[in-house]
Every structure is written in structure tokens, then in C-alpha cells.
């Protein structure tokens, strides 16, 4: 039996260079793979750290903005910090709501509002000599008439009742020595009423004059009072006469 022996001996130079080239390519590939994994790992860690830092900064900013908004709301509404939190059942909350709605200016309970003094009730009839009259009258124009306000206050009783009638209150408009108009000739111009007169505040009685001269019983319209200076006089029976000046232009 014959044995075939493969020839041995040195290989061609080209084979050795090919092996060296393959080995070098393998080494370069391994180095490149190792470098790529290292670089990718650093980038991933950097991105993760950056995202965490950004999230932390955003959380801190939101927290600061929230605290700032709360502080600003507290400054704009200082009662919010002092207002107690409602507690208890629904009845407690209903009673609290009713108390708050009835508080400002409410008189539903029959009590006077805080800070306001109750008006005194009259104890009897006024003595006309104890009632003071202050006349408030404005200037007017010819033929227009005027409206006067008589401010009545009591100089004795804290409160009393005064009956105003044409017999109890005398009114007159004069100009110098000329009597232009009187309530005696036109009694219907004095509105009859009963008013309560107090020491304060004053009770206001309004009187209107048509700006014309009076005639007996005012049966026909009188002449229009011309331009000039006039006095309005008012007096209660038995009391002194009060006067106020006004102009007709």
C-alpha cells in the first residue's frame, strides 16, 4: 500500500503577505468595534445626565413659579391667609353663608346697622317756638318759579311731631317794601302734613313758588315777578321770622 506524502517546503511570498493582510484587517476591525462601544457608552451617559439635569431644573423652576404665584395671590388677597377653613356639617356652612350675605347694611334682624344711631321717636307735639327753620333757596330765572327747602330742627325736645298747615306756617315773598306773594292769599300752596322734627338730622319741608304775584285766593294767575332781588320769609305761628335771599334774572 502506497502512502502519498504532501509536499512540504516554503510557500510563496504572496501567501505570507495575504495572511498578514487578513490578520491586520481583523485587528483593525476589533479595535474599531471596541472604540465604537466606548464612545457610544459615553454619549448615552451624557444624554441621560443632561436629561436628568434639565428635568431637575424644570422642576425647580416650576416650584419657584408656583411658590411665587402663591405669594403674589396672598399679597393681592391678604384675607385669604386669615380666612378660616369652613368646618363642620352642612348646617354650619349654611349658617355662615347666611351671616355673610346679611351682614352688609342688613336690617333683617330688626337691629340698626353698625355705626348708625337709631332715630328717636316723637314724645309729643312740638312747640312752634322751639322749632328752628333754616331756608335753602336757589336763584332762578324770570317766569320759571323756584323751589325752597325748609330745614326743621328741634331746639328743645329730642323728637316731636309738628303739624304743618296753612294756618301754622306763613310764607311770603318780598322785594324791598313790595309784597309779591303770600301764603295767606294762596293757602293751597302750603301742603298740609305731619312731620317728625328732631334735634338731628334736620327734617326737610319743600315749598314751591310759581314765580308769579299772588292775588286774593289765587283765583286768577298773577303777573310774573320781574328780574331783581327777593326775600323768602317763613315763620311758624308764635315763632320768629326766618329769611333767605335769592335773585331772579
C-alpha positions as CSV (number, residue, x, y, z in Angstrom):
1,X,0.0,0.0,0.0
2,X,1.5,3.2,-1.1
3,X,1.3,6.4,1.0
4,X,1.1,9.8,-0.7
5,X,3.0,12.4,1.2
6,X,2.0,16.0,0.6
7,X,5.0,18.0,-0.5
8,X,6.4,20.3,2.2
9,X,8.5,23.3,1.9
10,X,8.4,27.1,1.9
11,X,5.2,28.7,0.5
12,X,5.2,31.5,-2.0
13,X,5.8,35.0,-0.7
14,X,2.4,36.1,-1.9
15,X,0.7,33.7,0.6
16,X,2.5,35.2,3.6
17,X,1.6,38.7,2.6
18,X,-2.1,37.7,2.2
19,X,-2.1,36.2,5.7
20,X,-0.6,39.2,7.2
21,X,-3.1,41.5,5.5
22,X,-6.1,39.4,6.8
23,X,-4.7,39.5,10.3
24,X,-4.2,43.2,10.2
25,X,-7.8,43.7,8.9
26,X,-9.1,41.6,11.8
27,X,-7.1,43.6,14.4
28,X,-8.3,46.9,12.9
29,X,-11.9,45.7,13.0
30,X,-11.6,44.6,16.6
31,X,-10.1,48.0,17.6
32,X,-12.8,49.9,15.7
33,X,-15.5,47.9,17.4
34,X,-14.1,48.4,20.9
35,X,-13.7,52.2,20.3
36,X,-17.3,52.5,18.9
37,X,-18.7,50.8,22.0
38,X,-16.7,53.0,24.3
39,X,-17.8,56.2,22.5
40,X,-21.5,55.2,22.4
41,X,-21.4,54.4,26.1
42,X,-20.1,57.9,26.9
43,X,-22.7,59.6,24.7
44,X,-25.5,57.7,26.4
45,X,-24.4,58.6,29.9
46,X,-24.0,62.3,28.8
47,X,-27.5,62.4,27.4
48,X,-29.0,60.7,30.5
49,X,-27.2,63.1,32.8
50,X,-28.3,66.1,30.7
51,X,-31.9,65.0,30.6
52,X,-31.9,64.5,34.4
53,X,-30.4,67.9,34.9
54,X,-32.9,69.6,32.7
55,X,-35.8,67.8,34.4
56,X,-34.4,68.8,37.8
57,X,-34.1,72.5,36.6
58,X,-37.6,72.4,35.2
59,X,-39.0,71.0,38.4
60,X,-37.2,73.7,40.5
61,X,-38.4,76.4,38.1
62,X,-42.0,75.2,38.3
63,X,-41.7,75.0,42.1
64,X,-40.4,78.5,42.3
65,X,-43.1,79.8,39.9
66,X,-45.7,78.1,42.0
67,X,-44.4,79.5,45.2
68,X,-44.1,82.9,43.6
69,X,-47.7,82.7,42.3
70,X,-48.9,81.7,45.7
71,X,-47.1,84.6,47.3
72,X,-48.5,87.0,44.8
73,X,-52.0,85.8,45.4
74,X,-51.5,86.1,49.1
75,X,-50.3,89.7,48.7
76,X,-53.2,90.6,46.5
77,X,-55.8,89.0,48.8
78,X,-54.4,89.2,52.4
79,X,-57.7,88.0,53.8
80,X,-57.1,84.6,52.1
81,X,-54.5,83.7,54.6
82,X,-56.6,84.8,57.5
83,X,-59.9,83.4,56.4
84,X,-60.6,80.2,58.4
85,X,-61.4,77.0,56.6
86,X,-65.1,76.1,57.0
87,X,-65.5,73.0,59.2
88,X,-68.5,71.1,60.4
89,X,-71.6,69.8,58.7
90,X,-73.7,71.4,56.0
91,X,-75.8,73.3,58.6
92,X,-72.7,75.2,59.9
93,X,-71.8,76.2,56.3
94,X,-75.4,77.4,55.6
95,X,-75.5,79.5,58.8
96,X,-72.1,81.0,57.9
97,X,-73.3,81.9,54.4
98,X,-76.5,83.4,55.7
99,X,-74.5,85.5,58.2
100,X,-72.2,86.8,55.4
101,X,-75.0,87.6,53.0
102,X,-77.0,89.5,55.6
103,X,-74.0,91.4,57.1
104,X,-73.5,94.5,54.8
105,X,-76.3,97.0,55.6
106,X,-78.8,94.4,56.6
107,X,-81.8,95.3,58.8
108,X,-83.5,91.9,58.5
109,X,-82.9,91.2,62.2
110,X,-84.6,94.5,63.2
111,X,-81.4,96.0,64.6
112,X,-79.9,99.2,63.2
113,X,-76.8,98.8,61.1
114,X,-73.5,99.2,63.0
115,X,-72.3,102.8,63.2
116,X,-75.8,104.3,62.7
117,X,-77.7,105.8,65.6
118,X,-81.4,104.8,65.8
119,X,-83.8,107.6,65.0
120,X,-85.6,108.8,68.1
121,X,-89.4,108.5,68.2
122,X,-91.5,111.6,69.0
123,X,-92.6,112.1,72.5
124,X,-95.4,114.5,71.7
125,X,-96.3,117.6,69.7
126,X,-93.7,120.3,69.0
127,X,-93.9,123.8,70.5
128,X,-93.5,126.0,67.4
129,X,-91.3,128.4,69.3
130,X,-88.8,125.5,69.8
131,X,-88.5,124.7,66.1
132,X,-85.8,126.3,64.1
133,X,-86.2,127.0,60.4
134,X,-83.2,127.2,58.0
135,X,-84.2,128.2,54.5
136,X,-82.3,126.9,51.5
137,X,-83.3,128.6,48.2
138,X,-81.6,128.9,44.8
139,X,-81.6,131.7,42.3
140,X,-84.0,131.3,39.4
141,X,-84.9,133.0,36.1
142,X,-87.9,135.1,35.3
143,X,-91.2,133.2,34.9
144,X,-89.6,129.9,35.9
145,X,-90.5,129.9,39.6
146,X,-88.4,128.4,42.3
147,X,-88.3,125.6,44.9
148,X,-87.2,126.2,48.5
149,X,-86.3,123.8,51.2
150,X,-87.1,124.5,54.9
151,X,-84.8,122.5,57.2
152,X,-86.6,122.0,60.5
153,X,-84.8,121.1,63.7
154,X,-85.9,120.9,67.3
155,X,-84.2,123.2,69.9
156,X,-85.8,121.5,72.9
157,X,-87.3,118.0,72.6
158,X,-85.1,115.3,71.1
159,X,-88.1,114.4,68.8
160,X,-91.6,115.8,68.5
161,X,-94.4,115.9,65.9
162,X,-95.2,119.2,64.0
163,X,-98.4,119.7,62.1
164,X,-97.7,121.9,59.0
165,X,-100.8,123.7,57.6
166,X,-101.5,127.0,56.0
167,X,-102.7,128.2,59.4
168,X,-99.5,127.1,61.2
169,X,-96.9,128.1,58.6
170,X,-96.8,131.5,57.0
171,X,-94.7,132.1,53.8
172,X,-94.1,135.3,52.0
173,X,-92.0,136.6,49.1
174,X,-91.0,140.3,49.2
175,X,-88.8,142.6,47.2
176,X,-87.9,145.7,49.2
177,X,-91.2,147.1,50.6
178,X,-93.2,145.2,47.9
179,X,-95.1,142.1,49.0
180,X,-95.0,139.9,45.9
181,X,-96.6,136.7,47.2
182,X,-98.1,135.4,50.4
183,X,-99.5,132.0,51.6
184,X,-102.4,133.9,53.2
185,X,-103.7,134.7,49.7
186,X,-102.7,131.3,48.3
187,X,-103.2,128.8,51.2
188,X,-103.3,125.8,48.9
189,X,-99.6,126.3,48.2
190,X,-98.8,125.0,51.7
191,X,-99.0,121.2,51.7
192,X,-100.6,120.0,54.9
193,X,-98.6,117.2,56.6
194,X,-97.4,116.0,60.0
195,X,-93.6,115.6,60.3
196,X,-91.3,114.4,63.0
197,X,-88.8,117.1,64.0
198,X,-85.6,116.0,65.7
199,X,-82.5,117.7,67.0
200,X,-80.7,115.9,64.3
201,X,-80.9,115.2,61.5
202,X,-83.0,118.0,60.1
203,X,-86.4,117.3,58.6
204,X,-86.8,119.0,55.2
205,X,-90.1,120.5,54.1
206,X,-90.2,121.6,50.4
207,X,-92.1,124.6,49.2
208,X,-92.7,125.5,45.5
209,X,-93.5,129.1,44.2
210,X,-94.6,129.6,40.6
211,X,-92.8,132.9,40.3
212,X,-95.9,135.0,39.9
213,X,-97.6,137.6,42.1
214,X,-100.4,136.4,44.3
215,X,-104.0,137.6,44.1
216,X,-106.8,137.1,46.6
217,X,-107.4,133.4,46.9
218,X,-105.2,132.9,43.8
219,X,-108.4,132.8,41.8
220,X,-106.5,134.0,38.6
221,X,-102.9,133.9,37.7
222,X,-100.9,136.9,38.8
223,X,-98.2,138.8,36.9
224,X,-94.8,137.2,36.5
225,X,-92.3,138.6,39.0
226,X,-89.7,140.6,37.2
227,X,-85.9,140.3,37.5
228,X,-84.4,141.5,40.7
229,X,-83.6,140.6,44.3
230,X,-86.2,138.9,46.5
231,X,-86.5,137.5,50.0
232,X,-88.4,134.4,51.1
233,X,-89.8,134.6,54.6
234,X,-91.0,131.7,56.7
235,X,-92.5,131.6,60.2
236,X,-94.4,129.2,62.4
237,X,-97.2,130.7,64.4
238,X,-95.9,132.4,67.5
239,X,-92.2,132.0,66.4
240,X,-89.8,134.4,64.8
241,X,-89.4,135.0,61.0
242,X,-86.6,133.5,59.1
243,X,-85.5,135.0,55.7
244,X,-83.4,133.9,52.8
245,X,-82.3,136.0,49.7
246,X,-82.4,134.9,46.1
247,X,-82.2,136.5,42.7
248,X,-84.5,136.4,39.6
249,X,-82.6,137.1,36.4
